């Protein structure tokens, strides 16, 4: 009888944890892409610091352990440095430092090459953050494929 109550309590706790995790995951997606973008689209757009910032990753679909090209386009505004840093990370998981240097290719476009490593846990949600105080460090969320 005591064991049955303990199992029931643990089961209830696990159910609550899974609901909380689902809500947190949904919140992570909310507001990270525009209504026309899904995490598997070829480009993502954010409004930040009074500007429109677009991130494109090619080739599509985004795959682990493949050479990728990251292109950032920013609408006109205050001066932006000739190089930007793109930080690649997994939300709520330490994957080690993975940053791509973006070099200015034209007046409003920066580009760099990098690789996204495979997560041993099988998770596929990644976050790309443009490290720029002028832009407010905009973050973009996307999924990778095997």
Helices and strands as residue ranges (DSSP letters): H 2-29, E 43-48, E 51-58, E 68-74, E 83-89, E 99-104, E 109-114, E 125-131, E 139-143
